[in-house]
């Protein structure tokens, strides 16, 4: 995704670590989209460019206060190196991987919606604020990646960024644990609210236009 902000130190650190539907209804749904495979707690989408984005949860049912553990992973399905140029076609601007103020070189993002949605009706809905709006990252502007070069059958890629040293062998994967969402976007006197009982929709998409959807339920 273009026009990310950050600092070179942040990028170099990333190169050394593995980063880490209508509303309502009482039953837990599963979502299956064209070219998508899905189960209760995982889903994946294989793109024409040889990449596959997968989304998984550690459970389908949670109690308030229990973290929802989410894994997003982008992999090369080809048995050869796959050099994929950036496309900036992420399905929704609401799909992010951290606070809007914190840059990321990962080519995907997620959003969580309170209610039962699918790939055809989630986009007009306002997502929950799942990343701390008070998180601030100050640094010089850095242009986003020009391309990702994935190793064969792997989620490990070299990332080419104009005017910056190549980031080598970064795992294109993120693991997130969320207990709830932030009350609003106000950076002052904000508070975290546990996920209340009900059905929630998790959407993940990458910058090549792939999209996957999962659901989870919170019960007392």
C-alpha positions in Angstrom: 0.0 0.0 0.0 1.4 3.4 -1.0 2.5 6.4 1.0 3.3 4.6 4.2 5.1 6.6 6.8 7.9 5.4 9.0 11.6 5.5 9.6 14.4 3.4 8.2 15.2 2.0 11.7 11.6 0.6 11.9 12.0 -1.0 8.5 15.3 -2.6 9.4 13.9 -4.0 12.6 11.1 -5.6 10.6 13.6 -7.4 8.5 15.0 -9.3 11.5 11.8 -10.5 13.1 8.7 -12.5 12.1 5.8 -10.1 12.6 4.4 -11.7 14.9 -23.7 -11.8 5.6 -27.1 -9.0 7.1 -27.0 -8.3 10.8 -28.3 -10.6 13.5 -28.9 -14.3 13.8 -28.3 -16.7 16.6 -26.3 -19.4 14.9 -22.7 -19.1 13.9 -22.3 -18.8 10.1 -19.4 -19.7 7.9 -18.6 -17.8 4.7 -17.5 -19.3 1.4 -16.7 -17.0 -1.5 -15.8 -17.8 -5.1 -12.3 -19.5 -5.2 -12.3 -19.5 -1.4 -12.0 -22.4 1.0 -13.4 -22.0 4.5 -14.0 -23.7 7.8 -15.4 -22.6 11.1 -12.1 -20.9 12.1 -10.0 -20.5 9.0 -10.4 -19.3 5.4 -8.1 -18.7 2.4 -8.2 -17.1 -1.0 -5.9 -18.0 -3.9 -5.2 -15.1 -6.2 -4.4 -15.3 -9.9 -0.9 -13.9 -9.2 0.0 -17.1 -7.3 -0.4 -15.8 -3.8 -2.8 -17.0 -1.2 -4.1 -15.0 1.8 -5.3 -17.0 4.8 -7.1 -15.9 7.9 -7.6 -18.0 11.0 -8.9 -17.7 14.5 -8.0 -19.8 17.5 -11.7 -20.5 18.2 -15.2 -19.8 17.0 -16.6 -19.0 20.4 -15.2 -16.7 23.1 -16.3 -15.3 26.5 -16.0 -11.5 27.2 -12.4 -10.7 28.1 -10.8 -13.7 26.4 -8.5 -12.6 23.7 -9.4 -13.4 20.1 -6.2 -14.6 18.5 -6.1 -13.8 14.8 -3.5 -14.9 12.2 -3.2 -13.4 8.7 -0.7 -15.0 6.3 0.3 -14.3 2.7 2.0 -17.2 0.9 3.4 -18.1 -2.5 1.6 -21.1 -3.9 4.1 -21.6 -6.7 7.0 -23.9 -6.6 9.3 -21.1 -7.9 10.2 -17.6 -6.8 7.3 -15.3 -7.2 8.1 -11.6 -7.7 4.8 -9.7 -7.3 4.6 -5.9 -7.8 2.6 -3.8 -5.4 -0.9 -3.1 -6.7 -2.6 -0.9 -4.0 -5.9 -2.6 -4.6 -6.8 -3.5 -1.0 -10.6 -4.0 -1.0 -11.3 -1.4 1.7 -9.5 1.5 3.3 -10.8 0.2 6.6 -8.5 -2.9 6.4 -5.4 -2.1 8.5 -2.9 -4.1 10.4 -2.1 -1.6 13.1 -3.0 1.9 14.3 -3.4 4.2 11.3 -0.5 6.2 12.7 1.9 3.2 12.7 3.3 2.1 9.3 3.6 -1.5 8.1 5.3 -3.2 5.2 2.8 -6.0 5.4 0.6 -6.0 2.2 -2.7 -6.8 4.0 -5.1 -5.6 6.7 -8.1 -6.6 8.7 -11.3 -5.2 10.2 -13.8 -6.4 12.7 -17.5 -5.6 12.4 -20.2 -6.2 15.1 -22.8 -8.3 13.3 -23.1 -11.0 10.7 -21.8 -9.9 7.3 -20.3 -11.4 4.2 -18.1 -10.2 1.3 -21.0 -8.6 -0.5 -22.4 -6.4 2.3 -19.7 -5.6 4.9 -18.2 -2.5 3.1 -20.8 0.1 4.0 -20.6 -0.7 7.7 -18.3 1.1 10.1 -15.8 -1.3 11.6 -14.9 -1.4 15.3 -11.7 0.5 16.3 -9.5 -2.5 17.2 -6.1 -0.7 17.3 -5.2 1.9 19.9 -6.0 5.3 18.3 -3.5 6.9 20.7 -0.6 5.0 19.2 1.6 7.6 17.5 4.6 7.0 15.2 6.7 10.0 14.2 9.2 9.7 11.3 10.2 10.8 7.8 7.9 9.8 4.9 8.9 6.5 3.2 7.5 5.2 -0.1 5.9 1.8 0.2 7.3 -1.4 -1.3 7.7 -1.6 -5.0 7.5 -5.4 -5.1 7.5 -8.5 -2.9 9.7 -11.5 -4.0 8.4 -14.6 -2.4 10.4 -17.8 -1.9 8.9 -20.9 -3.5 5.9 -22.3 -1.5 6.6 -19.9 1.3 5.4 -16.9 3.2 9.0 -15.5 3.3 9.7 -12.7 0.9 12.3 -10.1 0.1 10.8 -6.6 0.0 12.1 -3.9 -2.4 11.5 -0.4 -1.3 12.8 2.5 -3.4 15.7 4.4 -2.0 15.9 1.9 1.0 18.1 -1.1 1.5 16.3 -4.3 0.5 14.4 -6.0 3.4 15.5 -9.6 3.2 13.5 -12.7 4.2 10.6 -11.1 6.1 7.8 -13.4 7.0 4.6 -11.9 5.5 2.5 -12.9 8.5 0.9 -11.2 11.4 -0.4 -12.6 14.7 -2.8 -10.4 16.7 -4.6 -10.9 20.0 -7.6 -8.6 20.7 -9.7 -8.5 23.8 -12.1 -5.8 22.5 -12.3 -2.5 20.8 -11.8 1.2 21.5 -14.7 3.3 22.5 -14.0 5.9 19.8 -11.2 7.5 17.8 -10.6 10.1 20.5 -6.9 9.8 21.5 -7.6 11.3 25.0 -9.6 9.6 27.8 -10.4 6.7 25.5 -11.2 3.2 26.9 -11.1 -0.4 25.7 -14.4 -2.3 25.7 -14.5 -6.0 25.8 -16.3 -7.7 22.9 -19.9 -8.0 24.1 -22.0 -11.1 23.5 -23.1 -11.5 19.9 -21.7 -12.4 16.4 -18.7 -10.6 14.9 -17.3 -10.6 11.4 -13.6 -10.6 10.7 -12.5 -9.4 7.2 -9.0 -9.6 5.8 -7.8 -8.4 2.5 -4.5 -7.8 0.6 -3.3 -5.1 -1.7 -3.9 -7.4 -4.7 -7.7 -7.4 -4.1 -8.1 -10.8 -2.3 -10.6 -11.0 0.5 -11.5 -13.5 3.2 -14.2 -13.5 5.9 -14.7 -15.3 9.1 -17.1 -15.1 12.1 -16.9 -15.6 15.8 -19.4 -15.5 18.6 -19.0 -14.1 22.1 -21.2 -15.7 24.8 -21.6 -15.1 28.5 
